[in-house]
């Protein structure tokens, strides 16, 4: 192919560029010489169209929050139709060669079938296991309605796998599901982990005001849904503050989701508002400052059919900022963090509380885990090699030869784009000292 191929990416779960994985994919395609368009829902204040860093982004107003099976069915139908109409608009501007759909939900195979009639290739970027999401939230169904919903989810997943020319999996557990449950040929699957871009995710000098008078700041970053275990963070905070008498610890919960308002009410009812801050939706600048100030990052995700085989992006993001991690022991979390985290057996809230306090009180351990986590991100989890795997899928489908990647950026000190002083993480001694001393003393 002599011209630059055009890739259309469809996302329903999050707006772009807020969806970090999808935005990294967009930037990788643009840098490689592809043309890129995205269709996604609007975030607060977002325009219907924007051209950002070379990416054409088309957005539609999201539907009201769904409740019940009929509500979710309406949401899926509404988003599908809006996406289909916008795909026609994209096609009028510029013919696209590849359609990439990111789940959830598993409904865009039907749109891909329509565009395949015009020679468009279909890539499925497998972000989530929707049958496991259902099982994790509701358990094994016993009634007719629940069994029917689960059967539909499994049918949609199979149709997505069978329609795709290529499947991109976020980890080897998901890849195995594509082989075994989806019947996808091994050679048509690739693993592209959601690794952090360590040239951008770099620790900066701590911001003492974020600790709100405490000695230690503990951070949670991520979605706040029923399966994410953020209520467990509040239980740990309650035990630390009231049972253990540690009023020197503050908690920052960064993110949003279906449970956010309930979590705020729970915090107030337990008298934790002085110690727990809910930031709501955050961008890269706030994430950088909070994770560069915190003493530990939390992985409270409970053991479930979904969580055990899912890669938790927050774990790798904590590590990118040299932030030691306390997490429940889940299969893919251990794959990501290796020996750079403190693991607790799933469901052991008291053990989680003790492990966190022990880490906060051990500066040398924080130095070792934090610096090792950063180095692991740079050497094994960084987005650059993942981007190469990702681009090879599209090069193989289109016959295009991607541009050579840009040279690795300088990781010495200086200032980031927001004026924060960047830590000279090229120096091991400086990195260890930074990981050890992020307290108010």
C-alpha positions in Angstrom: 0.0 0.0 0.0 1.6 3.3 -1.1 -0.8 5.8 0.5 -1.1 6.2 4.3 -3.8 3.7 5.5 -6.6 5.2 7.5 -7.6 3.5 10.8 -11.0 4.2 12.4 -11.1 3.3 16.2 -14.4 2.9 17.9 -14.7 3.3 21.7 -17.8 3.3 23.9 -16.5 2.9 27.4 -14.5 6.2 27.8 -14.0 9.5 25.9 -10.7 9.9 24.0 -8.0 11.1 25.0 -9.1 10.2 28.5 -8.9 6.5 27.6 -5.1 6.2 28.1 -4.6 2.9 26.2 -6.6 4.1 23.1 -4.8 7.4 23.1 -1.4 5.7 23.2 -2.6 3.5 20.2 -3.7 6.7 18.3 -0.3 8.4 18.9 1.6 5.2 17.9 -0.4 5.0 14.6 0.1 8.7 13.8 3.9 8.5 14.5 4.1 5.5 12.3 2.5 7.4 9.4 -1.1 6.2 9.5 -4.2 8.4 9.3 -6.4 8.0 12.4 -10.0 8.8 13.3 -11.8 8.0 16.6 -15.5 7.7 17.4 -16.4 7.9 21.1 -18.8 9.4 23.6 -18.4 13.0 24.8 -17.0 13.8 28.2 -18.1 16.9 30.1 -17.6 20.0 27.9 -16.2 18.1 24.9 -16.9 19.3 21.4 -18.6 17.1 18.8 -15.4 17.1 16.7 -11.8 18.0 17.4 -8.5 17.5 15.6 -6.0 16.7 18.4 -2.3 15.8 17.8 -3.2 14.7 14.3 -6.2 12.5 15.3 -9.7 13.2 14.1 -12.1 12.7 17.0 -15.8 12.4 16.5 -18.0 12.4 19.6 -21.7 11.9 20.4 -23.7 12.8 23.5 -23.7 9.8 25.9 -27.0 8.2 26.9 -28.3 8.5 30.5 -26.8 6.0 32.9 -28.4 2.6 32.3 -30.3 0.7 35.0 -31.5 -2.9 34.5 -31.3 -5.2 31.5 -33.6 -3.0 29.3 -31.6 0.1 30.2 -28.3 -1.5 29.2 -29.9 -2.8 25.9 -31.1 0.7 25.1 -27.6 2.1 25.9 -25.9 -0.4 23.6 -28.4 0.3 20.8 -28.2 4.0 21.1 -24.4 4.1 21.1 -24.3 1.6 18.2 -26.5 3.7 16.0 -24.7 7.0 16.9 -21.4 5.3 16.1 -22.7 3.8 12.8 -23.9 7.2 11.7 -20.6 8.9 12.6 -18.7 6.1 10.8 -20.5 7.2 7.6 -19.4 10.8 8.3 -15.8 9.7 8.7 -16.1 7.7 5.4 -17.3 10.8 3.6 -14.2 12.7 4.8 -11.8 10.0 4.1 -12.0 6.3 3.2 -10.8 4.1 6.1 -9.0 0.8 5.6 -9.3 -0.8 9.1 -11.9 -0.6 11.7 -10.7 -1.2 15.3 -13.4 -1.8 17.9 -12.5 -1.7 21.6 -14.9 -3.4 24.0 -17.0 -3.2 26.1 -19.5 -3.8 24.7 -19.2 -6.7 22.2 -21.6 -5.2 19.7 -19.5 -3.6 17.0 -18.8 -6.8 15.1 -22.2 -6.0 13.4 -20.9 -2.6 12.2 -17.7 -4.3 11.1 -19.7 -6.8 9.0 -21.3 -3.9 7.2 -18.0 -2.2 6.4 -16.3 -5.4 5.4 -18.6 -5.3 2.3 -16.4 -2.3 1.3 -13.2 -4.1 1.9 -12.6 -2.7 5.4 -10.6 -5.0 7.8 -11.7 -5.5 11.4 -9.4 -5.5 14.4 -10.8 -6.4 17.8 -9.0 -4.7 20.7 -10.0 -6.9 23.6 -10.2 -4.7 26.7 -12.7 -6.6 28.9 -14.3 -10.0 29.5 -18.0 -9.1 29.4 -19.3 -12.6 30.5 -16.9 -12.4 33.5 -18.0 -8.9 34.3 -21.6 -10.2 34.6 -20.5 -13.2 36.7 -18.3 -10.9 38.9 -21.2 -8.5 39.6 -24.1 -10.9 39.9 -22.7 -14.4 40.4 -23.8 -17.5 38.5 -27.4 -16.9 37.4 -30.1 -19.2 38.6 -33.2 -17.5 37.0 -34.3 -17.5 33.4 -33.6 -13.7 32.9 -30.0 -13.9 34.3 -29.2 -17.1 32.3 -30.5 -15.4 29.1 -28.4 -12.3 29.7 -25.3 -14.4 30.2 -26.0 -16.4 27.1 -26.4 -13.3 25.0 -23.1 -11.9 26.3 -21.3 -15.1 25.4 -22.9 -15.1 21.9 -21.9 -11.5 21.3 -18.3 -12.3 22.4 -18.2 -15.3 20.0 -19.5 -13.2 17.1 -16.9 -10.5 17.8 -14.1 -13.1 17.8 -15.3 -14.8 14.6 -15.8 -11.5 12.7 -12.4 -10.1 13.5 -9.5 -10.4 11.1 -7.1 -9.9 14.0 -7.5 -9.9 17.8 -5.4 -7.8 20.1 -5.3 -9.0 23.7 -4.2 -7.0 26.7 -2.5 -10.0 28.3 -1.8 -13.7 27.8 -4.9 -14.7 29.8 -7.1 -12.8 27.4 -5.2 -14.2 24.5 -5.8 -17.8 25.7 -9.6 -17.0 25.9 -9.4 -15.8 22.2 -7.9 -19.1 21.3 -10.0 -21.5 23.4 -13.3 -19.7 23.8 -13.3 -17.7 20.6 -11.7 -20.2 18.2 -9.3 -17.5 16.9 -6.3 -19.0 15.1 -3.1 -18.4 17.2 -1.4 -16.5 14.3 -4.3 -14.0 14.3 -3.8 -12.9 17.9 -1.3 -10.6 19.4 -0.6 -9.4 23.0 -0.4 -5.6 23.4 -0.2 -4.8 27.1 -1.4 -1.4 28.4 2.0 -0.4 29.5 2.8 3.1 30.7 4.7 5.5 28.5 7.6 6.0 30.8 8.9 9.0 28.8 5.7 10.8 29.9 4.8 9.2 33.2 7.8 10.4 35.2 8.0 11.4 38.9 8.2 15.0 39.8 8.9 16.8 43.1 6.2 16.1 45.7 3.4 18.6 46.3 3.1 18.8 50.1 -0.3 20.5 50.0 -1.8 17.3 48.6 -1.2 15.5 51.9 -3.6 17.9 53.6 -1.6 18.0 56.8 -0.8 14.3 57.0 2.6 12.6 57.0 1.7 10.0 54.4 -0.6 10.1 51.4 -2.0 6.8 50.1 -3.5 6.8 46.6 -6.1 4.9 44.6 -6.3 5.6 40.9 -9.0 4.1 38.7 -12.6 3.4 38.0 -15.0 3.1 40.9 -17.4 0.4 39.9 -19.0 -2.5 41.9 -16.2 -4.9 40.9 -13.3 -2.5 41.7 -13.2 -2.9 45.5 -13.0 0.8 46.3 -15.3 0.3 49.3 -12.5 -1.9 50.6 -10.2 1.2 50.6 -12.7 3.0 52.9 -12.7 0.0 55.2 -8.9 0.0 55.3 -8.9 3.8 56.0 -11.4 3.3 58.8 -9.3 0.7 60.5 -6.1 2.7 60.1 -7.6 6.0 61.4 -9.9 4.7 64.1 -8.8 1.2 65.1 -5.1 1.8 64.8 -5.2 5.5 65.7 -3.0 6.6 62.8 -4.4 10.1 62.1 -1.2 10.9 60.2 -2.4 9.0 57.0 -4.4 10.6 54.3 -6.1 8.9 51.3 -6.7 10.3 47.8 -9.1 8.4 45.6 -8.6 9.5 42.0 -11.3 8.6 39.5 -15.0 8.2 38.9 -17.6 5.5 38.3 -21.0 4.2 39.2 -20.1 3.9 42.9 -18.5 7.3 43.4 -21.5 9.0 45.1 -22.2 6.0 47.3 -18.6 6.0 48.4 -18.7 9.6 49.3 -21.8 9.0 51.5 -20.0 6.0 53.1 -17.0 8.2 53.9 -19.1 10.8 55.5 -21.1 8.3 57.6 -17.9 6.8 58.9 -16.4 10.2 59.8 -13.6 9.9 57.2 -14.0 13.1 55.3 -11.0 14.7 57.1 -8.8 11.8 56.0 -10.2 10.8 52.5 -10.3 13.0 49.4 -12.3 12.1 46.3 -10.9 14.0 43.4 -13.4 12.8 40.7 -12.2 12.7 37.1 -8.5 13.6 36.8 -6.1 14.2 33.9 -2.4 13.6 33.4 -1.3 16.7 35.4 -3.2 15.7 38.6 -2.2 12.1 38.3 1.5 13.1 38.0 1.3 15.3 41.1 -0.7 12.9 43.3 1.3 9.8 42.4 4.6 11.7 42.9 3.5 12.7 46.4 1.9 9.5 47.7 3.9 7.0 49.8 1.9 4.0 48.5 -0.6 3.0 45.8 -3.5 0.6 46.4 -4.8 -2.4 44.4 -8.0 -3.3 46.3 -9.6 -5.3 43.4 -11.2 -8.4 45.0 -10.7 -11.9 43.6 -13.3 -12.5 40.9 -13.5 -14.3 37.5 -12.8 -11.0 35.8 -10.2 -9.4 38.1 -8.0 -12.5 38.4 -7.2 -12.5 34.7 -7.3 -8.7 34.0 -4.4 -6.4 33.8 -4.8 -3.5 36.2 -3.4 -0.4 34.6 -3.2 1.4 37.9 -0.6 -1.0 39.1 1.8 -0.2 36.3 1.0 3.5 36.6 1.9 3.5 40.3 5.2 1.7 39.4 6.0 4.3 36.7 6.0 7.0 39.4 8.3 4.8 41.7 5.3 4.3 44.0 5.3 1.1 46.0 2.1 -1.0 45.6 0.0 -2.9 48.1 -2.4 -5.3 46.3 -4.4 -8.4 46.7 -2.7 -11.3 45.0 -4.4 -11.7 41.6 -2.8 -13.7 38.8 -2.3 -10.9 36.2 -1.4 -8.3 38.9 1.5 -10.5 39.9 2.5 -10.8 36.2 2.6 -7.0 36.0 4.3 -6.1 39.3 6.5 -9.2 39.8 8.4 -8.8 43.1 7.9 -5.0 43.1 4.7 -5.0 45.2 3.4 -6.2 48.6 0.8 -8.9 48.1 -2.0 -9.8 50.5 -4.3 -12.8 50.1 -7.7 -11.8 48.6 -10.3 -10.8 51.0 -8.0 -10.3 54.0 -8.8 -6.7 54.9 -7.0 -6.8 58.2 -3.9 -8.2 56.5 -4.1 -5.5 53.9 -4.3 -2.8 56.6 -1.3 -4.2 58.4 0.7 -4.6 55.2 0.0 -1.0 54.2 1.0 0.4 57.6 4.2 -1.7 57.7 5.1 -0.3 54.3 4.4 3.3 55.4 6.7 2.8 58.4 9.6 1.3 56.4 11.3 3.9 54.3 14.0 1.5 53.1 11.4 -1.0 51.8 9.6 1.8 50.0 12.9 2.8 48.4 13.6 -0.7 47.2 10.1 -1.4 45.9 9.5 2.0 44.4 12.8 2.1 42.5 12.5 -1.5 41.4 9.0 -0.8 40.1 10.2 2.1 38.0 13.0 0.2 36.6 10.7 -2.7 35.8 8.4 -0.3 33.9 11.3 1.0 31.9 12.8 -2.4 31.0 9.7 -4.7 30.6 6.4 -2.9 30.8 7.0 0.3 28.8 4.7 1.2 26.0 7.4 1.4 23.3 7.8 -2.3 22.7 4.0 -2.7 23.1 3.5 -0.1 20.4 5.8 -2.1 18.0 3.6 -5.2 18.6 0.5 -3.1 18.0 1.7 -1.5 14.8 2.8 -4.9 13.4 -0.9 -6.0 13.4 -1.8 -3.1 11.1 1.3 -3.3 8.9 0.4 -7.0 8.4 -3.2 -6.2 7.4 -2.5 -3.3 5.1 1.0 -4.0 3.7 2.1 -0.6 5.0 5.7 -0.1 6.3 5.6 2.0 9.5 7.9 4.8 10.1 10.9 4.2 12.4 10.1 5.0 16.0 11.4 8.2 17.5 14.6 7.9 19.6 14.1 7.3 23.3 13.8 10.7 25.1 16.2 12.0 27.7 15.1 11.0 31.2 17.3 13.4 33.1 15.9 16.3 35.2 14.2 19.5 34.0 10.6 20.5 34.0 7.5 18.8 32.6 4.9 20.5 30.5 3.1 21.8 33.6 6.1 23.3 35.2 6.8 20.6 37.7 10.5 19.8 38.5 11.2 16.3 37.2 13.2 13.9 39.3 16.5 12.8 37.7 15.5 9.2 37.5 18.5 8.3 35.4 20.5 8.3 38.7 19.7 5.2 40.8 20.6 6.9 44.1 18.3 9.9 43.4 15.5 7.5 42.4 15.8 5.5 45.6 16.0 8.6 47.8 12.9 9.9 46.1 11.0 6.6 46.6 11.9 6.6 50.3 11.1 10.1 51.3 7.7 11.3 50.2 6.4 12.2 53.6 5.5 15.4 55.4 8.5 15.2 57.8 
